[in-house]
Amino acid sequence: MNNNSANNVTIVAPSSREALRLVREQLGPDAIIVSNRATASGVEIVAMLETALAQPAAAPPAASAAAATDPAVAVATNVATNKDNNDSVISEIHSMRGMIEEQLAGLVWNDKQRRDPVRGHLLRTLLGAGFSASLAKAMLDHLPTGQNFASGMAWVKAELARNLPLMENEDTLMDGGGVYALMGPTGVGKTTTTAKLAARCVMRFGADKLALLTTDSYRIGAFEQLRIYGKILGVSVHAVKDAADLRLVLDDLRDKHMVLIDTVGKSQRDRSVSDQVAMLCGAGRPVKRLLLLNAASHGDTLNEVVHAYKDSAGGNQLAGCIFTKTDEATHPGALLDTVIRHRLPVHYVSCGQKVPENLMIAERSQLVDSVFQSASRSALFVPGEADLGELPAALNNDNELAAAAATTERLRSQCQQLIRVLAHDAEELAANASALANGQIGFDGSSALWRDLADDSVSSKATVHKLLTLANAEIETACASHVLAVSGKTELLASRSGDAYTLQSSVLLSDRNGMPLAAPHQLLSTALSTTPAAGATDAISVAPRPALRQLAWMQQQHFAKPLVHLLDRMPASDLIQSWQADGLSWLARARGTTGVMHGEQRTTLAKLAAQLTFDAPQAIVYKGKPAQQTLAETAIALRGDSQSGSCLSGFASLRCVVMRIVDQHSGKLLASWYLLSNLAPSVTAQQLAAWSCWKQAADPYFKLLKQAIQQLDACTEPGDSHMQKRLLVAAQASTTVWRLAHTQDSWAAAARALLAQLAGHRIRSSSVTVTAAAALFEGFGKLIALLDALALDAENAPGLTPAHHTAALPG
C-alpha cells in the first residue's frame, strides 16, 4: 500500500525486507528512511529522496545558484565544506542525540497514554500518591491492555504489594533477640519508637530480659526521656559516650535477650553518620540496624536518608526500617517507592505518640491501601488534572502530540544529514563494515543484538536464547576440543538512585588463542546477596552465592564442546568433591603453601616443585619482555588437614603442573605458578599452561564490560524491565570489541581507526588499552547507527541488514 506526497512515500508491506525493496523500486538507491514502525497491517516505512532533505539554511548566492542548476554541485559543495570540520559535526551529533532521545521517549510514552487513557489516569494517581515517575512508568509499562480504571488500580495495588519487602514474621525477630539500634535523622521519632518497641518486648519476655541504651548525649533531656520510659516499663537504661563505652556496656549485658539502642539523630548530610555506623559495627557484638523513615518527608529526602545510612561499603547492611509519623503524611507513596527501590524490609509502622498502642506490624495490603486513601486535599506540589493539561505533549491534546512528532522527525532528518556529511565516503564505510563482518570476531551477531536494544518486543529471555545460539556457533568454529569459561565480578552503581549492585559475568574463550567468543549470561545481584558468610575469606573456597550460581548455570548449558572453568584460586574441598561427582572440569592456580600428598610423601607444592624435572625452556613474552618458560608435571592428592598426612577421602588424584618463568638474559626467576586440574591427560601440560595465561590476559575484559555498561546506561533500576537485556548486549558486544582490539590482521587497524574516529578518539594500533577498547565500543554503537541511518543494503555491506528502528541508541 502506497501513500505518496510531493516529498515522501509511505510503504506498508508484510516484512521489513519487502518494504525496503519497494522503497528502492519507487525512489531508487538514494532514498532515505524517515521512519519505520510495525502496524496491524505489517511494517510501515516512510521514505523520501535525498534531494528533499538537501536544503541548506544559509548557502552563499553562488552556491545556491549552482545548486539550482545542478543538485550534484550542492552535494559536492556540502561535502567539501564539511570535510575539514568532522570534530564540529561530531559535537553536533552528540548534542542532537540527546534531544532526539528525549523527544522519542516522550512521544513513546505519550503515544501509549493516548491509545490507552487508563494508563494516563493511573500514572496521575501514582504521582499524586507520592510515587516517583521512574517507578510508576516502569510498573505501568507492564500493565495488561484492556483494563478499566478499577481493574487497572487493582492490578497496580497487587504489583505494589508483590514487590513490597516486609518483615514476614515478628516471632522471628523477637525470639532471635540480639542487639538492635534505631537510627535516623533528627526528629524522626527514635526515642518514642524505642519505647514502643521496648513495651512489645516486655509484654512478650518480661522486663528482666531487656535493656535500653542511648548514645544521645547532644539533645537536652534525651537520656531522661528514655529513663522515664524505662522506669515505667521496669527496664534498665544505660547511657554510652563512645565506642569503647558501648563495647563495655554490651559486654555487661550479654545475659539480656534483647538490647535496644536509641542513637543520636544525625542529618543524612552529616559526615559523622559514617562514624556512628562504624561505632555500632565495632561494638564487639552484632548490632542490627533499623532505619526510621519519616512518612512526612519528601521522596528525594527519603532516598538521601537511605543512602546515607546504608553503609554498603562497610558491609553492615540495614536489617530493615520502621515507618514513623504516618498519621502526618500527605503523600506516603514515597515511602513505599523508597523501600521497593532499595529492597529495605519494613518491620513496623508508627502512627502516633501513644506507647505502645501506636506501633503496628507492617501488613502489605493495608500499607498499599493507606497510600491511596490519604491523598491530600490541597496537593499544591503535585500536578493535578488541570495542571497536567498545561504540560508539554498533554495526554489528551492531539495537536500538541502531532507538533511534537513533527519536531522529532525534523530533528531526525537533520541528524541524518549531519551523519551523511560525516560519512562522506560511503564506499570506505561499507568496506570497513564488510571487513568487520568477515573478520570472524562475532560482528554480525553483536550487531543484530545491538539493534534489538531499540525493539521493546525482544525480551531478555529471547536475548539469552540468541546468545546461546551465537555461543555454540562460535565454539564450533573457534574451538579445537574444549571451550574455556572465565568468570568475573563487576561492581556497578544504578545510574538513577546510585544503589550498589554486583554483576557476576562469564565469558567463553577459545582454546586455540584465548580470545573471548561469547558472554551468554549475566547475573545481577545486590551487595547483600554477594556478601560471604561470617568467617569467610576472599578465596573461591568461600565464593559468594552469585559466583556459584553463575558457574552452575554455565555448567547446565549444552555447549558444542566440553566446558573447562578457569579459576583464580583453588576451590574448597567440598566444592571439589561435588564438582567431581557432577563431572565439572576445572583448572586453578594454587599457592605454593598448599598441602598435598605426593605418593606417600606429605609436602607442599613449593617443596614438591624442587624435586621435579622440568622440560626444555620455551621462549615467551612475559609482561612485555622476552622470557623463558619451563614446565614440570606430576600427580598429587590434596591433604585432608594440616595435622595428618592422609589425603581427602573420595578424591581422585589431581594433575599438578609447575610453571617457571625466568628472564631470558639473566636467568632470574620472574614467576612460579602451580596449576591444579582434574582434566584428563589428553590435555597436555603445555595447553594447561597456555590456558592459565589466557585466563590472566582475559581478566581486563571485565573492566571493559563495566565501561560498556556505563556507556549504555545499562544499570538503571531493578524496576527497569529491559535492564537485563542491555547488560547482556553490553557483554556480547564487548567480546566483539575485545577481539577487534587484539586482532593483528591488516584490516583490523583500519577498522579500529574508523571506530575511534566515530567516537571522537585516536588510538595507537600497536597498544590497545582498556580505555582505548572502551572508545572502540563507543564507536561500535555509532557505526551501527550510521549504517542504519544511511540504510546500507546487503550489496554494500554483506551480512548487515537495516535496523527496524531509526532511533539514536545510547553511546
C-alpha atoms as one frame of an Amber mdcrd trajectory, in Angstrom:
protein
   0.000   0.000   0.000   1.424   3.378  -1.023   0.637   6.891   0.176   2.509
   9.379  -1.992   3.021  13.088  -1.461   5.280  15.604  -3.066   8.215  14.774
  -0.828   7.701  11.330   0.640   6.219   7.890   0.105   4.639   5.538   2.666
   5.057   1.803   2.099   3.205  -0.915   4.027   4.424  -4.482   3.430   4.338
  -7.827   5.270   8.049  -7.614   6.221  10.872  -5.064   6.510  12.804  -6.673
   3.652   9.809  -6.440   1.293   9.112  -2.824   2.349  12.744  -1.819   1.664
  12.611  -3.473  -1.741   9.505  -1.471  -2.659  11.175   1.746  -1.443  14.202
   1.122  -3.679  11.938   0.368  -6.632   9.963   3.587  -6.251  12.619   6.074
  -5.092  15.888   4.448  -6.138  19.014   3.617  -4.097  19.398   7.174  -2.740
  16.173   7.045  -0.722  16.369   7.965   2.949  14.315   6.052   5.539  12.468
   8.624   7.668  10.543   6.277   9.968   9.882   2.573  10.438   7.153   1.050
  12.637   5.110  -2.111  12.985   1.348  -1.823  12.364  -1.554  -4.238  12.318
  -1.209  -4.442   8.518   2.535  -5.112   8.563   5.668  -2.940   8.521   5.151
   0.724   7.597   8.119   2.678   6.198   8.085   6.389   5.341  10.882   7.292
   2.905  11.920  10.316   0.868  14.561  11.310  -1.668  17.829  12.822  -0.520
  17.176  15.956  -2.578  14.164  16.724  -0.401  16.491  16.976   2.613  19.419
  18.762   0.957  18.213  22.343   1.536  20.944  24.325   3.351  19.591  27.098
   5.563  22.021  29.817   4.520  24.029  28.970   1.419  26.106  31.605  -0.420
  24.386  33.073  -3.508  26.829  31.436  -5.900  26.407  28.037  -4.316  22.619
  28.449  -4.336  22.622  29.268  -7.983  24.837  26.311  -8.793  22.667  24.027
  -6.738  19.572  25.209  -8.551  21.029  24.149 -11.893  22.829  21.014 -10.714
  21.848  19.178  -7.472  25.126  17.239  -7.606  27.012  20.518  -7.195  25.070
  21.196  -3.976  26.010  17.794  -2.539  29.657  18.198  -3.556  29.731  21.674
  -2.017  28.314  20.352   1.249  30.882  17.544   1.375  33.822  19.780   0.551
  32.780  22.369   3.105  32.465  19.828   5.917  35.424  17.551   5.174  37.701
  19.508   7.499  35.080  20.019  10.217  34.484  16.487  11.436  35.048  17.480
  15.037  32.282  20.081  14.976  29.965  17.693  13.157  30.572  15.026  15.793
  29.771  17.510  18.555  26.588  18.443  16.737  25.621  14.772  16.542  26.295
  14.349  20.264  24.105  17.330  21.185  21.301  16.373  18.830  21.299  12.750
  20.011  20.173  13.843  23.458  17.361  15.980  22.055  16.173  13.164  19.811
  16.232  10.641  22.644  14.202  12.945  24.899  11.673  13.618  22.170  11.352
   9.949  21.264  10.994   8.841  24.893   8.275  11.418  25.481   6.476  10.528
  22.278   6.520   6.808  23.006   5.106   7.309  26.496   2.524   9.894  25.413
   1.501   7.716  22.481   0.886   4.827  24.892  -1.279   7.058  27.055  -3.202
   8.446  24.080  -4.029   4.946  22.909  -4.723   3.730  26.450  -6.198   6.601
  28.546  -6.428   4.358  31.618  -2.631   4.286  31.728  -2.566   8.080  31.963
  -5.123   8.170  34.767  -3.194   5.537  36.719   0.044   7.470  36.238  -1.533
  10.629  37.658  -2.919   8.633  40.583   0.518   7.179  41.388   2.226  10.568
  41.098  -0.432  12.125  43.285   0.174   9.477  45.947   3.889  10.345  46.048
   5.454   7.658  43.848   8.390   8.615  41.632   7.829   8.922  37.888  10.528
   6.316  37.151   8.920   3.598  39.292   5.391   4.473  38.162   6.278   4.339
  34.464   8.334   1.165  34.851   5.375  -0.525  36.548   2.754   0.739  34.088
   4.859  -0.490  31.170   3.678  -3.980  32.189   0.015  -3.049  32.644  -2.136
  -5.547  30.712  -4.191  -3.992  27.922  -7.963  -3.702  28.001  -8.190  -2.572
  31.631 -10.676  -0.099  33.031  -9.629   2.203  35.860 -10.945  -0.078  38.621
  -9.254  -3.225  37.324  -6.105  -1.257  36.500  -5.979   0.150  40.031  -6.421
  -3.357  41.454  -3.526  -4.538  39.287  -1.337  -1.620  40.449  -2.066  -2.398
  44.106  -1.307  -6.083  43.576   2.036  -5.237  41.909   2.996  -2.876  44.714
   2.084  -5.475  47.347   4.055  -8.164  45.495   7.210  -6.019  45.359   6.947
  -4.540  48.870   9.609  -6.080  51.185   8.324  -6.776  54.707   9.311  -8.483
  57.930   7.251 -11.606  57.378   7.157 -12.818  60.985   7.607 -10.797  64.198
   8.210 -14.011  66.143  11.468 -14.499  64.252  12.710 -11.064  65.347  11.557
 -11.375  68.932  12.634 -14.982  69.513  16.021 -14.352  67.901  16.747 -11.429
  70.193  20.087  -9.656  69.943  21.094  -6.013  69.770  19.041  -3.586  67.691
  19.973   0.041  67.027  17.304   2.508  65.912  18.834   5.111  63.609  17.683
   8.064  61.561  17.757  11.847  61.147  16.855  14.267  63.918  13.204  14.427
  64.908  12.192  11.216  63.186  10.908   9.690  66.454  13.674   7.310  67.515
  13.223   7.629  71.292   9.440   7.215  71.181   9.714   4.273  68.786  12.375
   2.686  71.027   9.932   2.898  73.946   7.122   1.391  71.829   9.314  -1.489
  70.713  10.566  -1.986  74.266   6.965  -2.265  75.506   6.279  -5.030  72.959
   9.380  -6.902  74.179   8.419  -6.548  77.849   4.924  -7.902  77.173   6.452
 -10.925  75.490   9.547 -11.740  77.613   9.368  -9.627  80.763  11.389  -6.595
  81.863  14.417  -8.560  83.084  15.166  -9.831  79.554  15.502  -6.330  78.044
  17.891  -3.392  78.377  17.814   0.076  76.808  20.833   2.116  75.706  21.152
   5.639  74.416  24.077   7.248  72.603  22.339  10.638  72.504  24.470  12.942
  74.616  23.699  16.011  72.472  19.955  16.539  72.909  18.974  18.032  76.279
  16.920  15.565  78.293  17.394  12.701  75.833  18.617  10.291  78.493  15.982
  11.464  80.974  13.197  10.835  78.476  14.364   7.287  77.825  14.984   6.733
  81.561  11.369   7.678  82.305  10.151   5.152  79.735  12.496   2.555  81.259
  11.210   3.261  84.757   7.616   2.808  83.614   8.477  -0.488  81.940  10.831
  -1.651  84.708  13.756  -1.853  82.257  17.360  -0.799  82.948  18.594   2.185
  80.922  22.253   2.932  80.190  23.972   5.897  78.541  27.123   5.412  76.472
  29.509   8.092  75.288  31.784   6.438  72.737  32.703   3.164  71.049  34.771
   1.862  73.969  31.952   2.600  76.406  29.485   0.840  74.095  31.629  -2.297
  73.953  31.907  -2.436  77.744  28.176  -1.949  78.321  27.166  -4.514  75.716
  29.603  -6.995  77.219  27.950  -6.491  80.620  24.515  -7.046  79.088  25.206
 -10.384  77.417  22.626 -12.057  79.649  19.850  -9.896  78.197  17.710 -11.470
  75.489  17.352  -8.159  73.662  19.086  -4.789  73.809  17.608  -1.699  72.109
  19.882   1.240  71.320  18.441   4.727  70.838  21.065   6.521  68.750  21.726
  10.211  68.378  19.853  11.837  65.497  22.025  13.000  62.604  21.136  14.662
  59.334  21.685  12.431  56.332  24.132  15.063  55.073  26.180  14.990  58.271
  29.530  13.343  57.534  29.616  11.858  61.020  26.823   9.427  60.076  29.509
   7.022  58.871  31.308   7.371  62.234  28.109   6.450  64.035  27.673   3.370
  61.848  31.326   2.413  62.409  30.869   2.680  66.176  27.940   0.259  66.064
  29.822  -2.114  63.771  32.752  -2.203  66.213  30.632  -2.845  69.292  32.008
  -6.354  69.861  28.550  -7.885  69.289  26.488  -7.973  66.089  24.259  -4.895
  66.013  21.272  -4.998  63.679  20.363  -1.541  62.449  16.769  -0.408  61.897
  16.359   2.842  59.962  13.440   5.108  60.851  11.825   6.823  57.856   9.627
   9.884  58.322   6.450   9.394  56.271   6.018  13.161  56.028   9.363  13.618
  54.206   9.765  14.260  50.503  10.742  11.268  48.361  14.153  12.715  47.479
  14.844  13.281  51.178  13.956   9.664  51.980  16.256   8.476  49.197  19.125
  10.540  50.636  18.492   9.155  54.121  18.653   5.531  52.975  21.847   6.138
  51.014  23.488   7.865  53.998  22.675   5.065  56.452  23.105   2.009  54.204
  26.893   1.725  54.633  27.138  -0.659  51.638  30.914  -0.177  51.514  31.336
  -1.327  55.120  29.296  -4.454  54.602  26.982  -3.832  57.605  23.650  -3.666
  55.846  20.456  -2.282  57.311  18.296  -5.008  58.824  15.149  -3.124  57.889
  13.185   0.048  58.508  10.295   1.450  60.535   7.807   3.969  59.139   7.133
   6.836  61.562   4.636   9.718  61.575   2.397   8.031  59.002  -0.503   9.972
  60.547   1.178  13.197  59.341   1.928  12.095  55.759   0.202  13.684  52.757
   1.867  11.575  50.055   3.045   8.331  51.681   3.670   6.680  48.330   7.227
   7.994  48.580   7.797   5.601  51.499   6.776   2.544  49.512   8.700   3.779
  46.483  11.868   4.112  48.580  11.749   0.695  50.238  10.845  -1.052  46.954
  13.795   0.507  45.149  16.243  -0.172  47.987  14.755  -3.586  48.901  14.554
  -2.482  52.540  12.191  -4.666  54.616   9.531  -2.774  56.571   9.275  -4.026
  60.181   6.786  -1.726  61.898   4.574   1.292  61.229   4.331   4.069  63.841
   1.271   6.318  63.588   1.168   8.421  66.775   2.660   9.225  70.170   0.898
   6.594  72.319   3.139   3.900  73.827   2.825   1.097  72.859  -0.517   1.287
  71.005   0.696   3.305  68.015   3.244   0.753  66.786   1.872  -1.870  64.412
   3.367  -4.692  62.391   3.606  -3.770  58.709   0.977  -5.502  56.588   1.129
  -5.451  52.794  -2.415  -4.809  51.647  -3.085  -2.354  54.482   0.036  -0.335
  53.656  -0.775  -0.193  49.943  -4.417   0.751  50.542  -3.449   3.501  53.005
  -1.234   5.129  50.383  -4.209   5.827  48.125  -6.598   6.729  50.955  -4.550
   9.587  52.420  -4.220  11.833  49.368  -4.021  15.455  50.418  -6.967  17.707
  49.605  -4.580  20.598  48.971  -1.894  18.999  46.833  -0.117  22.203  45.844
   3.122  20.443  44.902   1.735  17.524  42.878   0.212  18.297  39.447  -3.488
  17.603  39.095  -5.687  17.157  36.052  -5.740  20.849  35.174  -2.008  21.222
  35.785  -1.139  18.275  33.560  -3.173  19.790  30.742  -0.703  22.689  30.659
   2.377  20.450  30.393   4.073  19.810  27.026   2.583  16.971  24.994  -0.611
  16.758  27.051  -2.185  13.348  27.189  -5.410  14.468  25.543  -4.073  17.039
  23.065  -3.645  15.511  19.618  -2.451  18.810  18.086   0.444  19.145  20.535
   1.275  15.465  20.044   1.379  15.932  16.275   3.570  19.028  16.658   5.977
  17.127  18.904   6.091  14.304  16.353   6.871  16.775  13.573   9.664  18.288
  15.673  11.157  14.852  16.268  11.025  13.992  12.580  12.754  17.288  11.744
  15.499  16.603  14.293  15.876  13.092  12.945  16.263  14.385   9.395  18.824
  16.972  10.466  20.799  14.322  12.338  20.749  12.106   9.254  22.088  14.978
   7.184  24.959  15.511   9.621  25.745  11.794   9.676  25.720  11.699   5.855
  28.184  14.593   5.744  30.422  12.862   8.303  30.394   9.611   6.346  31.238
  11.347   3.088  32.997   8.273   1.758  30.241   5.663   1.863  32.374   3.162
  -0.009  35.066   3.305   2.676  32.452   2.920   5.402  30.929  -0.069   3.607
  34.364  -1.632   3.094  35.157  -1.398   6.802  31.733  -2.764   7.711  32.272
  -5.665   5.333  35.722  -6.333   6.805  34.265  -6.381  10.312  31.506  -8.750
   9.215  34.015 -11.107   7.588  36.694 -10.783  10.265  35.478 -13.690  12.426
  35.066 -11.517  15.524  31.326 -12.043  16.005  30.392  -8.701  14.444  27.179
  -9.874  12.790  25.769 -11.433  15.947  26.680  -8.462  18.152  25.222  -6.034
  15.594  21.927  -7.906  15.483  21.716  -7.928  19.298  22.587  -4.224  19.422
  19.656  -3.461  17.134  17.403  -5.423  19.485  18.043  -2.712  22.099  15.550
  -0.472  20.314  12.951  -3.236  19.968  10.869  -3.480  23.152   9.218  -6.655
  21.867  12.520  -8.569  22.274  12.669  -9.777  25.863  15.761 -10.605  27.900
  14.748 -14.285  27.746  14.780 -14.148  23.939  18.157 -12.405  24.092  19.605
 -15.229  26.228  18.352 -17.753  23.664  20.053 -15.799  20.856  23.263 -15.584
  22.877  23.350 -19.345  23.427  22.843 -19.903  19.696  25.674 -17.470  18.922
  27.914 -19.108  21.533  27.505 -22.588  20.039  28.154 -21.278  16.532  31.360
 -19.535  17.684  32.504 -22.580  19.671  32.013 -24.869  16.679  34.459 -22.885
  14.511  36.819 -21.225  17.028  37.496 -24.065  19.492  39.538 -27.224  18.872
  38.464 -29.644  21.612  37.240 -27.574  24.601  35.627 -24.245  25.388  37.095
 -22.229  28.272  34.949 -20.291  30.768  36.202 -17.352  32.836  34.057 -15.593
  35.442  34.483 -12.122  36.855  32.756  -9.685  39.190  31.896  -6.106  38.274
  30.758  -3.541  40.834  28.048  -1.237  39.470  26.031   1.754  40.623  22.465
   2.329  39.445  22.507   5.419  37.239  19.395   6.942  38.815  19.396   6.079
  42.512  23.112   5.304  42.933  22.362   1.933  44.542  25.231  -0.579  44.561
  24.974  -3.831  42.608  27.298  -6.648  41.660  27.314  -8.175  38.183  28.638
 -11.734  38.043  29.682 -12.376  34.431  31.032 -15.330  32.479  32.806 -15.145
  29.146  33.689 -18.093  26.921  37.217 -18.257  25.443  38.671 -20.136  22.511
  41.020 -22.983  23.452  43.119 -22.085  20.402  44.035 -18.457  21.101  42.220
 -17.415  24.295  40.012 -14.820  22.555  36.574 -14.135  24.108  33.835 -15.684
  21.975  30.557 -15.098  23.787  29.031 -13.904  27.049  25.734 -15.776  27.279
  24.751 -14.978  30.864  24.960 -12.116  33.363  23.750 -12.349  36.970  22.931
  -9.041  38.677  22.585  -9.044  42.454  22.574  -6.640  45.354  25.579  -6.196
  47.632  23.750  -8.086  50.370  23.370 -11.256  48.311  27.054 -11.232  47.420
  28.332 -10.955  50.992  30.152 -14.169  52.043  29.160 -15.999  55.173  30.613
 -14.997  58.527  34.221 -16.035  58.974  34.791 -16.415  55.245  37.932 -15.371
  53.418  38.077 -13.947  49.912  39.079 -17.178  48.211  36.879 -19.132  45.841
  36.632 -21.650  48.625  34.033 -19.320  50.087  32.855 -17.768  46.847  29.674
 -15.691  47.229  26.440 -17.280  46.185  26.098 -15.393  42.848  29.500 -16.719
  41.710  28.449 -20.304  42.402  25.050 -19.739  40.802  26.729 -18.319  37.715
  29.069 -21.315  37.496  26.159 -23.717  37.977  24.186 -22.020  35.179  27.127
 -22.301  32.787  27.569 -25.972  33.666  23.919 -26.713  32.904  24.157 -25.449
  29.321  24.837 -27.810  26.461  27.664 -26.201  24.529  29.109 -27.685  21.360
  32.293 -28.811  23.172  33.261 -29.756  26.764  33.440 -26.802  29.159  36.515
 -26.076  31.311  36.250 -23.492  34.117  39.407 -21.400  34.618  39.527 -20.280
  38.249  41.588 -17.675  40.102  42.078 -19.821  43.187  41.618 -23.331  44.438
  38.011 -24.292  45.219  37.017 -25.522  48.667  37.343 -29.246  49.329  33.571
 -29.751  49.487  33.172 -27.980  46.146  35.879 -30.136  44.551  34.119 -33.252
  45.780  30.756 -32.013  44.497  32.187 -30.953  41.136  33.968 -34.261  40.759
  30.655 -36.086  41.190  28.978 -33.775  38.662  31.752 -34.182  36.074  32.747
 -30.494  36.145  36.186 -29.793  34.618  38.371 -27.052  36.085  41.844 -25.534
  36.136  43.005 -23.330  39.001  46.099 -21.707  40.379  47.184 -22.783  43.842
  49.590 -21.302  46.364  52.972 -22.825  46.971  51.974 -23.427  50.586  49.085
 -25.707  49.589  49.437 -29.023  51.414  49.415 -32.103  49.145  50.279 -35.796
  49.153  52.795 -36.928  46.557  52.618 -40.681  46.749  53.223 -41.375  50.445
  55.075 -38.094  50.917  53.393 -35.281  52.831  54.602 -31.967  51.377  53.645
 -28.615  49.876  53.566 -27.572  46.233  56.615 -25.324  46.631  58.687 -28.110
  48.205  57.432 -30.606  45.633  58.492 -28.346  42.742  62.120 -28.541  43.915
  62.049 -32.324  43.340  60.612 -32.237  39.807  62.425 -32.355  36.479  61.482
 -29.522  34.137  61.308 -29.725  30.349  63.338 -27.687  27.861  62.783 -23.918
  28.073  60.483 -22.240  25.577  60.704 -18.596  24.544  57.698 -16.494  25.603
  56.854 -12.843  26.265  56.143 -12.077  29.926  54.870  -8.597  30.849  56.123
  -7.275  27.542  59.669  -8.622  27.905  61.358 -11.730  26.430  61.444 -14.642
  28.865  61.688 -18.420  29.013  59.131 -20.882  30.318  59.748 -24.381  31.698
  57.138 -26.917  32.806  57.014 -29.960  35.069  54.066 -32.207  35.766  53.171
 -34.788  38.405  50.133 -36.301  40.115  49.133 -35.207  43.626  46.274 -35.583
  46.094  45.022 -32.882  48.443  45.781 -33.342  52.142  42.854 -33.749  54.500
  44.226 -31.307  57.119  47.441 -29.766  58.333  47.948 -32.327  61.124  47.534
 -35.610  59.324  49.281 -36.968  56.316  46.172 -38.530  54.829  44.592 -37.381
  51.610  40.959 -36.353  51.397  38.703 -39.387  51.192  36.784 -39.878  47.981
  39.164 -37.733  45.927  40.833 -38.850  42.733  44.349 -37.605  42.128  44.800
 -34.205  40.532  47.243 -33.103  37.882  49.834 -30.618  39.087  51.700 -28.519
  36.506  54.501 -26.305  37.821  55.338 -23.403  35.537  58.505 -21.359  35.954
  59.248 -18.152  34.065  62.794 -16.766  34.034  64.391 -13.727  32.451  65.861
 -14.648  29.072  69.131 -12.818  29.656  69.868 -13.009  33.391  68.074 -16.260
  34.182  66.383 -14.578  37.165  63.179 -16.281  38.284  60.256 -13.992  37.445
  57.281 -16.142  38.428  56.294 -19.621  39.626  52.781 -20.877  39.008  51.255
 -24.013  40.464  48.369 -25.242  38.336  45.974 -27.926  39.569  43.349 -29.556
  37.392  41.115 -32.606  37.156  41.352 -32.720  33.351  42.379 -35.930  31.595
  45.960 -36.334  30.263  44.648 -35.794  26.711  45.041 -32.103  27.524  48.810
 -31.539  27.629  50.692 -29.582  30.266  51.581 -27.028  27.588  47.868 -26.497
  26.920  47.094 -26.075  30.614  49.872 -23.501  30.966  48.632 -21.614  27.900
  45.050 -21.663  29.166  46.128 -20.225  32.502  47.998 -17.408  30.735  44.975
 -16.685  28.543  42.773 -16.543  31.602  45.008 -13.847  33.076  45.052 -11.969
  29.757  41.231 -12.031  29.595  40.696 -10.571  33.078  40.767  -6.911  31.826
  37.716  -7.785  29.691  35.582  -7.258  32.788  36.925  -3.700  33.131  35.860
  -3.062  29.542  32.448  -4.536  30.364  31.988  -2.062  33.222  32.736   0.884
  30.931  30.448  -0.561  28.256  27.591  -0.829  30.763  28.152   2.779  31.793
  28.075   3.907  28.153  24.825   2.051  27.522  23.366   3.267  30.827  22.547
  -0.425  31.261  22.312  -0.432  35.064  19.337   1.811  35.815  16.932   0.439
  38.413  15.637  -3.035  39.357  12.203  -1.959  38.108  13.543  -1.426  34.576
  12.235  -4.406  32.612  14.867  -4.061  29.877  17.902  -3.601  32.131  18.882
  -7.297  31.889  18.741  -7.167  28.088  21.068  -4.150  27.988  23.524  -5.928
  30.307  23.529  -8.999  28.039  24.019  -6.940  24.880  26.804  -4.896  26.500
  28.656  -8.100  27.445  28.337  -9.698  23.989  29.319  -6.517  22.133  32.329
  -6.231  24.462  33.574  -9.656  23.270  33.479  -8.414  19.659  35.256  -5.172
  20.576  37.862  -7.089  22.592  38.605  -9.399  19.654  38.859  -6.420  17.297
  41.234  -4.659  19.703  43.620  -7.660  19.750  43.354  -8.790  16.128  46.628
  -8.329  14.228  45.193  -8.747  10.713  45.734  -5.857   8.312  42.026  -4.938
   8.032  41.682  -4.551  11.818  43.889  -1.431  12.071  41.678   0.452   9.574
  38.526  -0.709  11.362  39.900   0.389  14.749  40.800   3.793  13.323  37.268
   4.202  11.925  35.554   3.292  15.207  37.894   5.547  17.180  37.164   8.439
  14.788  33.409   7.930  15.168  33.866   8.075  18.945  35.979  11.222  18.689
  39.178   9.472  19.840  42.505   8.482  18.394  44.234   5.254  19.411  47.564
   3.639  18.668  47.046   0.403  16.814  50.178  -1.071  18.425  48.889  -0.739
  22.020  45.175  -1.137  22.702  44.396  -0.500  26.387  41.087  -0.994  28.166
  40.413   2.730  27.788  41.061   2.503  24.055  38.824  -0.577  23.842  36.064
   1.438  25.539  36.451   4.049  22.796  36.077   1.261  20.220  32.883   0.154
  21.990  31.500   3.678  21.700  32.464   3.746  18.034  30.841   0.334  17.514
  27.466   1.716  18.602  27.837   4.781  16.399  28.831   2.635  13.422  25.596
   0.653  13.764  23.635   3.919  13.960  25.474   5.190  10.865  24.724   2.070
   8.870  21.071   2.244   9.843  20.797   5.947   9.098  22.414   5.520   5.695
  20.249   2.435   5.041  23.128   0.487   3.533  21.699  -2.625   1.926  23.225
  -6.082   1.631  25.070  -5.237  -1.589  27.132  -2.517   0.086  27.637  -4.250
   3.438  27.427  -8.045   3.240  25.783  -9.656   6.212  24.283  -6.393   7.505
  20.594  -5.508   7.439  18.908  -2.195   8.173  17.625  -1.717  11.690  13.945
  -1.974  12.461  14.126   1.386  14.253  15.956   4.579  13.418  16.058   5.993
  16.934  19.505   7.028  18.137  20.913   4.453  20.527  22.832   5.239  23.725
  26.535   5.756  23.246
